[in-house]
Amino acid sequence: MAATRLELNLMRLLSRCEALAAERRDPEEWRLEKYVAALEDMLRELKKQSSKPAPELLNEYSRKVDFLKGLLEAEKLSSSMEKALANQFLAPGRTPTTAKERTPATKTVHLQTKARCTGQMRSELLGTVRLTSDEKQSAVELDAVLQHHQDMQEKLAEEMLGLARSLKNNTLAAQNVIKQDNQTLSHSLRMADQNFEKLKDESDRLEQHAKKSVDWLLWIMLIVVCFIFISMILFIRIFPKLK
């Protein structure tokens, strides 16, 4: 489905915001914050439209807008440590915004911001370019903390992926069980229908046999009655009544 005018404007403004976020900005720079606020309004309007994009694309737009908003909020924090930790929890976009991008711009901005925050944090903690042994140890510990947070995020993502796979497997297994039960039920119904037909045939056959038996019995009784009647007449004829 072709993109609407609102979606095209959102993509252009999103690309502009990603370019501004990648630049080194002055503390007094206000454009990015205003642009991100405009992006939020446009995204809300886009979700209300009847001809809105696919849910996956809308989620990707929301992910990028949330990333830019979180980036601005992280920059307002007072210390570099807080900025670095806040930056660790930001989730950049997964796909490029424009066809010219090979790597999603928000991912590049995320890496740049992470490196910048790490450098500022080291400068604040160490205070000088030449590090003493204690300062080197602090830098190593800082890197270990950052690496630990990153490892935790990756582990959490792997666990969520594992849960998704497990849920999918359980769903498939349940579908197979239901399918087998349906097949068993269908087979049982077919067997019941066949048995019913056989029982009906046997009942009809027994009924016909019973009718034939009754007919023969009637004929026999009729013959016996006729024989008795004829015998009585003959008896009367042969032995007339004595006077």
N, C-alpha and C positions, 0 to 999 in steps of 0.2 A: 504494500500500500504506500502511495506517495506521501511524503512528509508534508504536513500543513505549514502555513506561513508561520504560525506560532512556534512550531517545532524547529523550523529553520532558524528563526530569530534566537531561540534558546540555544541551539548548537553554536551559532556565531558568538553569542555573548559568553557561552561556556568556554569556547576556545580562547576568547580574549582574556577571560579571567585566569585561565591556566597559564597564558603567556605572562600576565602580570605577576602571578604567584611565583613564577620561575625567576623573576628579576629580583635584584636587591632593591628594596623599597625604603624610602625614608619613613621615620616614625609618624610623620604628619601625613603620609599618603592616605587618602580617603577613598579613592576610586574603587579599589578592589572590594571594600566592605559594602559600598553602595551597589556595585554590580552583583555581588552575591545575594544581597537582599532582593534585587530585581529578579535574579534567577529563581529564588524561592517562590516569588509571586507567579512567575511564568510557569513554573513546574506545577503549581497548584491549579492554575487555569488549564494546563494541558491535561491533567488527570480528569478534569470535569468534562472535557469534550467527548462527544459521541464517537468521533473518528480519531481516538487517541492511539498512540503507538502500542506495540505488543508489550505485555507485562514485563518481559525480560529487559526491553529497552528502557522502559520507565524506571525499572529498578536500577539500571546502570546510570541514568541521569540523576536519580536521587542519591546514589552512592557518591557520584562526583561532587554534587552540590554539598552534601554533608561533609565530604572531605575538605572542601574549600572553607566551609563554615568552621569546622573544627580547627583548621590551620590558622584562621584568624583569631579564634579564641585562644589557641596555644601561644600565639605571639604576644597576647596581652598579659601573660603570666609574668610574674616578677623575676624569678630566678631561671637560670639556664637548666638546672636540674628538672624543674617542673615542666619546662618547655620540652626537654628531651623525653621525659616520661609520657607527656601528653601526645607527643609526636609518634611514639611507639604504638599507640592505640588507634591511630588514624588508618583508615582503609581506603587506599586509592582506587580509581576505576580499573576495570579489567580490560576494556577495549579502547582503542583510539577514538578520539572525538571526530577527527577529520581524516580524510583518506591520505593526507600527506604524512601522517604520523606512523612510524613503525612501532614505537613503544608508546603506551598511554602516557599523555603528558602529566597526568596527576601522579603516576608512578615515578616519573623523573623528578617532579617537584618534591615528592615524599623523600626520595633518596637525598636530594640536595639539602632539604630542610634538616633531615636527620644528621647529615654530615656537618652542617652549619651549627646546629645545636650542640653536637658533640664537641666541636672545636671551641665554641664559646664556653662550654662547661669546663673543659680542660684548662682553658686560659684563666677562668675564674678560680679554679681549684689550685692550679699550679702557680699562677702569678708571674711566671717567667719562662723563657724559652728553654733555658738550661735547667734540667730537672735533677734534683738530688735523688738519692736512693729511696727516701721516704716518699717523695713526690711521684717517682716512677711506680712505686707500689700502689699509691692511690689511683694513678691512671689505670693500672692493670685491674684494680678492683672495680673501678668505674666501668671499664670495658666488660668485666665479668658480669656486672649487674645488668648492663644493657643487653649482653648476650643471653643472660638468663631470661630476661623478659621476652626476647625474641624467640628463644627456645620454647618458652611456655606458650606463646602464641601459636607456633608451629605444631606443638604437641596437641593443643586444643583443637586446631583445625584438623589434625589427623584423627583425633577421637571422634569429632563430629562426622567426618567422612566415614569412619568405621561404623558409627551408629546408623548412618544413612544406608550403608551397604547391608548391615544386619537387618534393618527394617525392610529393605527391598527383598532380601532372601526370605524373610519370614512371610512377607506378603505373597511371594511366588509359591512358597510351600503351602500356604493356606489356600491359594487358588487351586493348586494341584489336588489337595485333599477334597475340596468342594467339588472339583471336576470328577474325581473318582466316585464320590458319594452320589453325584447326579447320574453317573453311568450305572452304578449299582442299582439305584432306584429305578432307572429306566428299564434295566434288565428285569427287575422284580415285577414291574408293572406289565411288561410283555409276557412274562411267565404266568402271571395271574390271569391276563386276558386269554392266553392259550388254554390254561386249565379251566377257565370258565366256559370256553367254547367246547372243550372236550366233555365237560360235565353236562352242558346243554344237549350235546349230541347223544350222550348216554341216556339222559332223561327221556329224550324223544324216542329213542330206540326201546327203552323199557316201557314207555307208554304204549307204543305200537304193539309190543309183545303182549302187554296186558289186555289190550283191546282184542287181539286175535284169540287169546285164551278165553275171554268172556264170550266171544262169538261162537267158538267151538262148543263151549258149555251149553249155550242156548240151543244150538242145533241138536245136541245130544238129548237135552231135556225134552225138546219138541218131538224128536223121534220116539223117545220112550213114552211120552204121553199119547202119541198117535198109536203106538203099538198096543198100549193098554186099552185104549178106546176100541180099537179094532178087535182085540181079544175078547172084550166084554160083549161086543155085538155078536161075535161068533159063538160065544158061550151061550148067549141067550137063544140064538137060533138052533144050536145043537140040542140044548136042554130046555125045551119049552116049559112053561109053568104048568104044573100038574093041576088038573081040575078035580 
